[in-house]
Amino acid sequence: MSSSTNANLDDLTRQLQQLGLAEKQASDTARNSALAHQFLSFGQTLCPAGSPFPQKQSALLLKWATACTSKLKDKAEDRKKFGAERIVCGNLLTTTQLDAAIEFLSIGDGPVDEAVFKQKCGVGISMSKEEVKEIVRTFVSTFPLATTSTWAALGKTTGELKKLDSLLWCNPMDLKTSVDEVFLELFGPKQAMQPVKKVETKSKAVINPKMDGNVKQSTSTVETVAEPSIFEVGMLSQLHKPGGNPQTDPKLVQQHLQTTGGKVITRFPPEPNGYLHIGHSKAIAINFGFAAYHGGSCNLRYDDTNPEAEEQIYLDSILDMVRWLGFEPDRITYSSDHFQRLYDLAEELIRREKAYVCFCSGSQIKENRGGEERGPRKACAHRSFSSEYSLKEFRRMKNGEYKPNEIILRMKQDLEDGNPQMWDLVAYRVLEASHHRTGNEWKIYPTYDFTHCLCDSFENITHSLCTTEFVQSRVSYEWLCHALDIYTPRQTEYGRLNLEGTVMSKRKIMKLVKEGHVEGWDDPRLYTLIALRRRGIPPEAILKFVNSLGVATSVTNIVAHRFDQTIRQHLELTTPRLMMVLHPIKVTIENLAADHLEMIERAVHPKVAEMGTIKVPFTRQIYIEREDFSLIDSDDFFRLTPTKSVGLFQVPYPIRCKSWTVDPQTGEVQELVCEYENQKKITKANKPKAYIHWVAISEKVKSPVKIEETRIYKPLFKSPNPAGLDDFLKDINPNSLEIVKGSVIEVGVWDVSSQLLKQAKEKLSSQISEKSTKATQAGVSGEVGTEVGLENVRFQGMRTAYFTIDKTSDLERLDGDRLINISTKTGERDEKLVLNWIVSLKEDSGKKVT
């Protein structure tokens, strides 16, 4: 970064601060030129004297400016100014009102009807916390689900409360805390374990159905057991209370508790040098979950001390994945926030004669530590340098007078200790790289071993939760805090999560990407979180999987099949069912009229009535699955053959094959001619033994929907531990991706997809206000997770697998959003629908439609 660029950033930061933004907010905003100048334009127009906006107004204006550079970027300047003016004059006081204003002004152009604007945005309406709580108390005490299920109905009750007109403009945090307080008042403390619930479903088999009788029903009792939380049982339930971790001075405990108010504070501290993988989901769930369980807070702290490997794309992705999993940081911090303080403590460590500069090479350090033979350890000649000399040379390091690898700062620990983490670890090194936040201000950078524990101390972390690979580091962690007489957090280790049959090393995944073995970091065959999201795996399934494993000190090595089973269980009752033919073969039903069109209404999910119904056409020509027809009859094949009839799902009568044509070159059946057996009544004796799915051919209703590609994913590697092989690339499964062309799906996919995207959008909108409030408090610029991706469309292709829509699909979209308008078609161009295989159905399903 050039000096002129730094000067421009500094000038922008100064101007933004003058208008009321906090230093960190101003600094972050200045790095986004469009956003910074949009905010400044409001300041110049609405605050000509240059006096700062009040803190709350500046936060709202920043959010408005963000919307003006994204969702409203194509709108007239008058509209942008209109919204800003309503913030400054006090019409818009909350993020909820501001979200409504953004939505209102994003529609249409031209003059704004101010009366309608005020009505739609709740202008003039304000509610106290007491008023909110009274409405909540009245609702909860009369809401049947809450009074019968108590704490188990907390989420559902909150969702219903958010729909009340009387609470539309309340502060989201007031609503959340009021619900918690009212539940505590009415039902007492939350129980550690929820009771087993039994749901009994009874229905009779229908012999001659009209709508859904072709689905064989049975009486069943489904037991669902709410698994105990990982914070209620096991090691995480036995951790110390805040203030219970030993300190070198009792005053440090008092100061710590005074600062934190006795609340739990945790942190998730990733290095922004790569994408998160499924192993990180355990760390996220534990750190954010533990804090939430105890009513505390969790920081997202970027451990950004290695500018050679860090990129903004990784920082953005990390926050995106944390939010995707359902968490919101209470604060977003950076190790680089503390560069000056860390440097000052390094000087203090030298003055205390507990650190020294060292000129040894890497090989010399290794030799002094015993070498390959693990012989006796010895101090290097530089360990005896005076503190004055080390301090002078350390400052020369800081001033850029040394090149990389010429000098380091080491901690003076205990070489006689058997723990390698006490063998004079490196504290600082010289790096010639520009930092993503501090530019070229620093020539030296602290190491993880020096930075991590000190930043935990600065942030008053009560529970430093990490994986067992850092067990030995606990000694050096505590040594450094004790050496500087500062608050010492307590480090607790748990076993990391490993999945067999894949690689999660950044270096190995990078090799796969660069050499073209996968298409990118989000290739659905990988186990990065962005890949799992693209594959369509719900975040709730990931968290359920983590919770089901429990938390202990042993490393958790899990086969991928177990993860798949958790996904399958989650999708079973949460996804609609659609008829999709993977390998189609055309069928003409000769005794139906050429223009026969019968619309059949069926349930989207046979066990979840709330999903509603859709209508599908039944016509003279249909597609069936190639494997559902066989020229050779056998006792164990119950589908269509020249001598056996077969039922069509949701169609009243079966079909019988009359003739077929065969491709002379491939020998494959090309087309069937069948008869609709509607002349005879269906009885128990002649009822088909099997029902198959199908898709109609009808130009009138645009059926079928053609699928450009169906991508079927298998394990990327052949062995259970490819990472342990000398050449893991030789273990790649050449058949890990199968691309099927020419598949078709029922026309109901459009309505189902639109509904799923609408639900995802509504769910996200209900979270945005609360998350935006937290983000503003944390000093985070930009909108909070406003995108709704295609991976939110998940469905079961009947008798085949679970699928999602891939991001490479080319479908009609709404302007400025990824929410696609696929319920209507313009006819101007063809749609390109690409599907990703999420997970197979239950094994040995017998090809039955359920």
Buried (B, 14 or more C-beta within 10 A) or exposed (E): EEEEEBEEBEEBBEBBBBBBBBEBBBBBBBBBEEBBBBBBBBBEEBBEEEEBBEEEBBBBBBBBBBBBBBBBEEBEEEBBBBBBBBBBEEBBBBBBBBBBBBBBBBEEEEEBEEEEBBEBBBBEBEBEBEBBBBBBBEBBEEBEEBBEBBBBBBEEBBEBBBEEEEBBBBBBBBBBBBBBBBBEEEBEEBEEEBEEEEEEEEEEEBEEBEBBBBBEBEEEEEEEEEBBBBBBBBBBBEBEEBBEBEBBEEEBBEBBBEEBEEBBBBBBBBBBBBBBBBBBBBBBBBBBBBBBBBEBBBBBBBBBBBBEEBEEEBBEBBBBBBBBBBBBBBBBBBBBBBBEEBBEBBBBBBEEEBBBBBBBEEEEBEBBBBEEEEEEBEEBEBBEBEBEBBBEBBBBBBEEEBEBEEBBBBBBBEBEBEBBBBBBBBBBBBBEBBBBBBBBEBBBBBBBBBBBBBBBBBBBBBBBBBBBEBBBBBBBBBBBBBBBEBBBBBBBBBBBBBBBBBBBEBEBBEBBBEEEBBBBBBBBBBBBBBBBBBBBBBBEBBBBBBBBBBBBEEEBEBEBEEBBBBBBBBBBEBBBBBBBBBBBBBBBBEBBEEEBBEEBEBBBBBBBEEBEBBEBBBBBBBBBBBEBBBEEEEEEBBBBBBEBBBBBBBBBBBBBBBEBEEEEEEEEBEBBBBBBBBEEEBEEEEBBEBBBBBBBBBEEBEBBBBBBBBBBBEBBBBBBBBBEEEEBEEBBBEEBBEEBEBBBBBBBBBBBBBBBBBEBBEEBBBBBBBBBBBBBEBBBBBBBBBEBBBBBBBBBBBBBBBBBBBBBBEBBEEEBBBBBBBBEBEEEEEBEBBBBBBBEBEEEEEBEBB
